Amino acid sequence: MLLRAIGTVLLLVLSNVFMTFAWYGNFKLRELYPSFRDWPLIAVILISWGMAFFEYMIAVPANRIGHHDTGGPYSLMQLKVIQEAVSLIVFTIIVRMVFKGEAIHWNHIVSFLCIILAVFFAFLK
């Protein structure tokens, strides 16, 4: 059960790396390759869908492994709250490492603490 719990979270982390780049990577591409700015929106969407495909290939098994109906330790609500917390953590790390111009302010930290509290409350019996 512990391996399923840890495996689920690790797969959710990996899937969120793909998701973050699928959603926001086009901003970095615009910075690195000025000609990318001229690409039509549909091309950017198709590239993002391609990346999101891999996110789904990881997220769906993560949720199946983690859900209690398939032998995992988590309920649907717990899986969702974990996913949201992981999403923000991964997003913040990527923004700080890749998108260096984005600042984190006190209200962002308070928001993250609220999400950590949400995870805590989701696991209360």
Z-matrix of the N, CA and C atoms (Angstrom, degrees):
N
C 1 1.457
C 2 1.537 1 110.31
N 3 1.329 2 117.44 1 -39.15
C 4 1.461 3 120.94 2 179.01
C 5 1.523 4 110.94 3 -63.47
N 6 1.336 5 116.52 4 -40.38
C 7 1.465 6 119.53 5 178.25
C 8 1.522 7 111.39 6 -63.38
N 9 1.329 8 117.10 7 -38.62
C 10 1.463 9 120.30 8 177.68
C 11 1.529 10 110.35 9 -66.20
N 12 1.320 11 117.27 10 -39.22
C 13 1.464 12 121.13 11 179.59
C 14 1.527 13 110.44 12 -64.21
N 15 1.326 14 116.65 13 -48.55
C 16 1.461 15 121.04 14 -179.42
C 17 1.527 16 110.40 15 -68.69
N 18 1.328 17 116.92 16 -43.55
C 19 1.459 18 121.07 17 179.25
C 20 1.520 19 112.19 18 -59.20
N 21 1.321 20 116.19 19 -40.89
C 22 1.460 21 120.75 20 178.50
C 23 1.515 22 110.55 21 -60.35
N 24 1.317 23 116.72 22 -48.50
C 25 1.468 24 120.54 23 -178.52
C 26 1.528 25 110.62 24 -64.55
N 27 1.326 26 118.02 25 -42.69
C 28 1.464 27 120.58 26 179.59
C 29 1.530 28 111.52 27 -63.37
N 30 1.333 29 116.84 28 -41.35
C 31 1.466 30 119.69 29 176.63
C 32 1.532 31 111.33 30 -65.50
N 33 1.328 32 117.00 31 -37.71
C 34 1.463 33 119.71 32 176.93
C 35 1.527 34 111.27 33 -65.34
N 36 1.326 35 117.06 34 -36.67
C 37 1.470 36 120.26 35 175.80
C 38 1.531 37 109.63 36 -61.61
N 39 1.318 38 116.14 37 -49.25
C 40 1.466 39 120.18 38 -179.33
C 41 1.526 40 111.51 39 -61.71
N 42 1.318 41 117.18 40 -43.42
C 43 1.463 42 119.65 41 -179.72
C 44 1.525 43 110.79 42 -63.95
N 45 1.320 44 116.94 43 -34.85
C 46 1.460 45 120.13 44 179.94
C 47 1.522 46 112.62 45 -72.72
N 48 1.318 47 117.84 46 -25.24
C 49 1.463 48 119.79 47 172.80
C 50 1.532 49 108.59 48 -63.46
N 51 1.325 50 116.79 49 -47.28
C 52 1.463 51 120.36 50 177.59
C 53 1.526 52 110.90 51 -62.54
N 54 1.321 53 117.19 52 -43.05
C 55 1.457 54 121.23 53 -178.63
C 56 1.528 55 111.11 54 -61.94
N 57 1.324 56 116.68 55 -43.87
C 58 1.456 57 120.08 56 -178.26
C 59 1.524 58 110.69 57 -62.98
N 60 1.331 59 116.87 58 -43.24
C 61 1.461 60 118.99 59 178.32
C 62 1.528 61 111.85 60 -70.45
N 63 1.326 62 117.31 61 -32.38
C 64 1.467 63 119.85 62 177.46
C 65 1.525 64 110.56 63 -65.20
N 66 1.317 65 116.88 64 -40.77
C 67 1.460 66 120.76 65 -176.90
C 68 1.522 67 113.13 66 -81.40
N 69 1.339 68 116.67 67 -40.05
C 70 1.466 69 119.76 68 -169.90
C 71 1.522 70 114.14 69 -118.23
N 72 1.315 71 118.18 70 -7.03
C 73 1.456 72 121.43 71 -177.81
C 74 1.511 73 113.85 72 -62.24
N 75 1.335 74 116.89 73 -25.78
C 76 1.458 75 119.00 74 -179.86
C 77 1.525 76 111.93 75 -62.66
N 78 1.325 77 117.84 76 -26.46
C 79 1.468 78 120.16 77 176.99
C 80 1.527 79 111.27 78 -68.34
N 81 1.330 80 116.23 79 -38.58
C 82 1.463 81 119.81 80 177.85
C 83 1.524 82 110.26 81 -70.67
N 84 1.336 83 117.10 82 -38.67
C 85 1.463 84 119.96 83 177.60
C 86 1.526 85 111.21 84 -61.63
N 87 1.313 86 116.74 85 -37.62
C 88 1.468 87 120.74 86 177.65
C 89 1.517 88 110.76 87 -63.53
N 90 1.329 89 115.89 88 -35.35
C 91 1.463 90 120.62 89 179.49
C 92 1.534 91 110.77 90 -72.90
N 93 1.325 92 116.79 91 -43.17
C 94 1.465 93 121.37 92 -176.66
C 95 1.520 94 113.19 93 -75.86
N 96 1.323 95 116.16 94 -36.70
C 97 1.465 96 122.07 95 -175.88
C 98 1.528 97 109.05 96 -127.23
N 99 1.325 98 117.39 97 93.69
C 100 1.476 99 119.79 98 -177.16
C 101 1.521 100 114.00 99 -54.04
N 102 1.333 101 118.53 100 -29.98
C 103 1.470 102 119.73 101 179.58
C 104 1.528 103 111.64 102 -66.82
N 105 1.335 104 117.30 103 -20.63
C 106 1.471 105 121.19 104 178.17
C 107 1.529 106 111.22 105 -63.69
N 108 1.339 107 116.78 106 -25.08
C 109 1.471 108 120.97 107 178.80
C 110 1.528 109 111.86 108 -60.54
N 111 1.321 110 116.09 109 -28.17
C 112 1.460 111 120.98 110 -176.18
C 113 1.528 112 113.38 111 -88.21
N 114 1.316 113 117.54 112 -4.34
C 115 1.460 114 119.96 113 -179.43
C 116 1.525 115 109.10 114 -66.83
N 117 1.317 116 117.42 115 143.70
C 118 1.470 117 119.09 116 176.78
C 119 1.534 118 110.86 117 -68.71
N 120 1.304 119 114.38 118 152.33
C 121 1.463 120 120.43 119 -177.86
C 122 1.522 121 111.84 120 -56.02
N 123 1.318 122 118.00 121 -38.14
C 124 1.464 123 120.33 122 -178.31
C 125 1.528 124 111.00 123 -62.28
N 126 1.319 125 118.24 124 -35.37
C 127 1.467 126 121.22 125 177.67
C 128 1.526 127 110.51 126 -66.59
N 129 1.319 128 116.47 127 -41.52
C 130 1.474 129 120.80 128 178.69
C 131 1.523 130 109.76 129 -65.20
N 132 1.321 131 116.83 130 -40.03
C 133 1.472 132 121.04 131 178.21
C 134 1.523 133 110.50 132 -63.02
N 135 1.320 134 117.03 133 -44.11
C 136 1.471 135 120.13 134 -179.55
C 137 1.533 136 111.74 135 -64.19
N 138 1.311 137 117.13 136 -39.19
C 139 1.472 138 120.41 137 175.63
C 140 1.529 139 109.54 138 -62.42
N 141 1.323 140 116.16 139 -44.67
C 142 1.469 141 120.34 140 179.50
C 143 1.520 142 111.18 141 -62.87
N 144 1.314 143 117.83 142 -40.88
C 145 1.468 144 121.14 143 177.09
C 146 1.525 145 110.79 144 -61.23
N 147 1.322 146 115.65 145 -39.05
C 148 1.461 147 119.29 146 177.65
C 149 1.517 148 112.20 147 -60.86
N 150 1.320 149 116.10 148 -41.71
C 151 1.468 150 119.41 149 177.02
C 152 1.526 151 111.08 150 -70.44
N 153 1.319 152 116.35 151 -38.85
C 154 1.466 153 120.46 152 -179.67
C 155 1.524 154 111.32 153 -64.71
N 156 1.320 155 117.23 154 -28.47
C 157 1.465 156 120.32 155 176.03
C 158 1.529 157 110.36 156 -55.13
N 159 1.326 158 116.81 157 -45.50
C 160 1.464 159 120.51 158 179.86
C 161 1.527 160 111.30 159 -67.97
N 162 1.325 161 116.12 160 -33.63
C 163 1.468 162 119.91 161 175.69
C 164 1.521 163 110.03 162 -60.67
N 165 1.321 164 117.14 163 -44.93
C 166 1.464 165 120.99 164 179.12
C 167 1.523 166 111.83 165 -67.53
N 168 1.325 167 116.68 166 -35.57
C 169 1.467 168 120.81 167 178.99
C 170 1.529 169 111.67 168 -63.70
N 171 1.315 170 116.60 169 -20.54
C 172 1.466 171 121.11 170 179.23
C 173 1.528 172 110.97 171 -102.50
N 174 1.338 173 117.25 172 -40.25
C 175 1.466 174 121.07 173 -176.14
C 176 1.522 175 113.09 174 -67.44
N 177 1.323 176 116.71 175 -40.60
C 178 1.466 177 119.23 176 -178.70
C 179 1.534 178 110.89 177 -63.41
N 180 1.342 179 119.34 178 -49.43
C 181 1.470 180 118.41 179 175.96
C 182 1.535 181 112.65 180 -61.77
N 183 1.330 182 116.93 181 -35.28
C 184 1.468 183 119.63 182 178.58
C 185 1.529 184 110.48 183 -58.96
N 186 1.320 185 115.92 184 -45.23
C 187 1.460 186 119.78 185 -179.52
C 188 1.523 187 111.74 186 -69.70
N 189 1.324 188 117.53 187 -36.75
C 190 1.476 189 120.10 188 177.54
C 191 1.524 190 111.00 189 -66.67
N 192 1.321 191 116.74 190 -42.32
C 193 1.469 192 120.68 191 178.88
C 194 1.523 193 110.31 192 -64.31
N 195 1.333 194 116.34 193 -39.00
C 196 1.459 195 120.30 194 -174.44
C 197 1.516 196 115.91 195 -83.23
N 198 1.334 197 118.07 196 -20.14
C 199 1.469 198 120.01 197 -174.30
C 200 1.523 199 111.53 198 -76.30
N 201 1.319 200 115.82 199 141.70
C 202 1.477 201 120.42 200 -175.63
C 203 1.530 202 113.01 201 -65.05
N 204 1.329 203 119.01 202 -23.83
C 205 1.474 204 120.58 203 177.69
C 206 1.527 205 112.77 204 -68.09
N 207 1.329 206 116.71 205 -21.61
C 208 1.460 207 120.89 206 179.93
C 209 1.526 208 111.57 207 -113.64
N 210 1.331 209 116.34 208 22.91
C 211 1.461 210 120.96 209 175.58
C 212 1.513 211 115.53 210 95.00
N 213 1.310 212 117.61 211 2.74
C 214 1.466 213 121.01 212 179.61
C 215 1.516 214 111.83 213 -88.10
N 216 1.317 215 116.21 214 174.21
C 217 1.462 216 120.18 215 -175.79
C 218 1.527 217 115.52 216 -92.01
N 219 1.333 218 118.92 217 -4.78
C 220 1.457 219 120.15 218 -168.27
C 221 1.524 220 113.08 219 -112.22
N 222 1.342 221 114.84 220 148.20
C 223 1.464 222 121.45 221 170.14
C 224 1.528 223 108.23 222 -84.02
N 225 1.323 224 116.37 223 171.21
C 226 1.470 225 120.14 224 177.42
C 227 1.524 226 111.36 225 -60.61
N 228 1.310 227 116.68 226 -42.27
C 229 1.469 228 120.24 227 -179.58
C 230 1.531 229 110.40 228 -64.03
N 231 1.320 230 116.89 229 -41.98
C 232 1.460 231 119.76 230 179.16
C 233 1.530 232 110.96 231 -65.40
N 234 1.329 233 117.27 232 -41.48
C 235 1.461 234 120.47 233 177.48
C 236 1.527 235 111.12 234 -59.51
N 237 1.320 236 116.54 235 -42.94
C 238 1.464 237 120.12 236 -178.98
C 239 1.521 238 111.35 237 -65.59
N 240 1.312 239 117.20 238 -43.51
C 241 1.462 240 120.01 239 -179.57
C 242 1.532 241 110.16 240 -66.48
N 243 1.324 242 117.06 241 -40.94
C 244 1.473 243 120.25 242 176.25
C 245 1.526 244 109.37 243 -59.97
N 246 1.334 245 116.85 244 -46.12
C 247 1.464 246 120.85 245 -178.41
C 248 1.524 247 110.83 246 -59.76
N 249 1.313 248 117.98 247 -42.56
C 250 1.463 249 120.63 248 -179.20
C 251 1.528 250 110.99 249 -66.37
N 252 1.328 251 116.93 250 -41.38
C 253 1.473 252 120.06 251 178.30
C 254 1.528 253 110.22 252 -64.93
N 255 1.329 254 116.71 253 -45.05
C 256 1.469 255 121.09 254 178.53
C 257 1.526 256 109.59 255 -61.45
N 258 1.318 257 117.10 256 -41.87
C 259 1.459 258 121.63 257 -179.44
C 260 1.524 259 111.17 258 -57.96
N 261 1.318 260 116.72 259 -46.04
C 262 1.466 261 119.54 260 -179.80
C 263 1.525 262 112.45 261 -68.79
N 264 1.314 263 116.78 262 -38.51
C 265 1.468 264 119.65 263 179.02
C 266 1.526 265 110.16 264 -64.86
N 267 1.325 266 116.80 265 -48.50
C 268 1.469 267 121.09 266 179.11
C 269 1.525 268 110.06 267 -61.43
N 270 1.327 269 116.72 268 -45.76
C 271 1.459 270 120.77 269 179.44
C 272 1.525 271 110.87 270 -57.88
N 273 1.321 272 116.84 271 -45.72
C 274 1.467 273 120.85 272 -178.26
C 275 1.521 274 111.08 273 -63.46
N 276 1.313 275 117.30 274 -43.42
C 277 1.466 276 120.46 275 179.35
C 278 1.529 277 110.44 276 -63.37
N 279 1.321 278 117.19 277 -44.78
C 280 1.470 279 120.30 278 -179.93
C 281 1.521 280 110.95 279 -65.27
N 282 1.315 281 117.04 280 -41.74
C 283 1.470 282 119.73 281 179.04
C 284 1.525 283 110.23 282 -61.63
N 285 1.316 284 116.93 283 -42.93
C 286 1.470 285 120.08 284 -178.70
C 287 1.526 286 111.64 285 -68.88
N 288 1.331 287 117.82 286 -32.30
C 289 1.461 288 120.80 287 -176.90
C 290 1.529 289 113.03 288 -89.97
N 291 1.316 290 117.97 289 -35.51
C 292 1.464 291 121.51 290 -172.18
C 293 1.533 292 111.88 291 -104.92
N 294 1.315 293 116.58 292 -43.17
C 295 1.468 294 121.60 293 -178.31
C 296 1.522 295 108.51 294 -104.18
N 297 1.294 296 116.73 295 76.26
C 298 1.464 297 121.73 296 -169.69
C 299 1.523 298 114.17 297 -66.95
N 300 1.313 299 119.08 298 -15.37
C 301 1.458 300 120.85 299 -178.95
C 302 1.518 301 114.31 300 -80.88
N 303 1.325 302 116.87 301 -9.40
C 304 1.465 303 120.34 302 -178.25
C 305 1.530 304 110.07 303 -86.39
N 306 1.311 305 115.51 304 128.60
C 307 1.463 306 120.42 305 -179.23
C 308 1.527 307 110.56 306 -97.32
N 309 1.319 308 115.29 307 152.23
C 310 1.464 309 121.20 308 172.45
C 311 1.527 310 106.93 309 -108.53
N 312 1.317 311 115.53 310 125.51
C 313 1.461 312 121.65 311 -177.13
C 314 1.524 313 110.41 312 -108.52
N 315 1.328 314 115.81 313 172.31
C 316 1.458 315 121.23 314 -176.38
C 317 1.529 316 111.45 315 -58.14
N 318 1.338 317 117.98 316 -37.71
C 319 1.460 318 120.13 317 -177.67
C 320 1.536 319 111.34 318 -68.51
N 321 1.331 320 117.04 319 -29.01
C 322 1.468 321 119.79 320 174.90
C 323 1.526 322 110.07 321 -66.94
N 324 1.323 323 116.01 322 -42.71
C 325 1.464 324 120.70 323 179.38
C 326 1.521 325 110.47 324 -62.86
N 327 1.324 326 116.89 325 -42.80
C 328 1.470 327 120.36 326 177.55
C 329 1.526 328 110.00 327 -62.47
N 330 1.326 329 117.15 328 -40.59
C 331 1.465 330 120.70 329 177.68
C 332 1.524 331 111.01 330 -60.90
N 333 1.320 332 117.00 331 -43.30
C 334 1.461 333 121.01 332 179.15
C 335 1.525 334 110.90 333 -64.08
N 336 1.321 335 116.36 334 -40.30
C 337 1.462 336 119.09 335 177.73
C 338 1.529 337 111.01 336 -62.58
N 339 1.316 338 117.12 337 -37.14
C 340 1.473 339 120.45 338 176.47
C 341 1.529 340 110.78 339 -63.04
N 342 1.313 341 116.92 340 -38.00
C 343 1.465 342 119.81 341 179.02
C 344 1.523 343 110.59 342 -70.18
N 345 1.319 344 116.95 343 -37.92
C 346 1.473 345 119.83 344 174.93
C 347 1.523 346 109.86 345 -62.37
N 348 1.322 347 117.07 346 -39.74
C 349 1.462 348 120.15 347 175.06
C 350 1.528 349 110.78 348 -63.64
N 351 1.328 350 117.35 349 -36.29
C 352 1.467 351 120.84 350 177.54
C 353 1.523 352 110.39 351 -61.27
N 354 1.330 353 116.81 352 -41.81
C 355 1.471 354 120.07 353 177.50
C 356 1.524 355 109.15 354 -62.27
N 357 1.314 356 117.40 355 -44.81
C 358 1.460 357 121.17 356 178.85
C 359 1.526 358 110.61 357 -57.64
N 360 1.319 359 116.98 358 -49.05
C 361 1.467 360 120.51 359 -177.85
C 362 1.522 361 112.07 360 -67.92
N 363 1.343 362 117.69 361 -32.16
C 364 1.463 363 120.67 362 178.63
C 365 1.515 364 112.00 363 -64.12
N 366 1.326 365 117.08 364 -25.73
C 367 1.461 366 120.67 365 -177.74
C 368 1.521 367 114.00 366 -98.45
N 369 1.324 368 117.48 367 -0.60
C 370 1.465 369 119.77 368 174.74
C 371 1.534 370 109.84 369 -68.39
N 372 1.285 371 116.18 370 141.66
C 373 1.471 372 120.76 371 178.03
C 374 1.514 373 109.22 372 -90.01
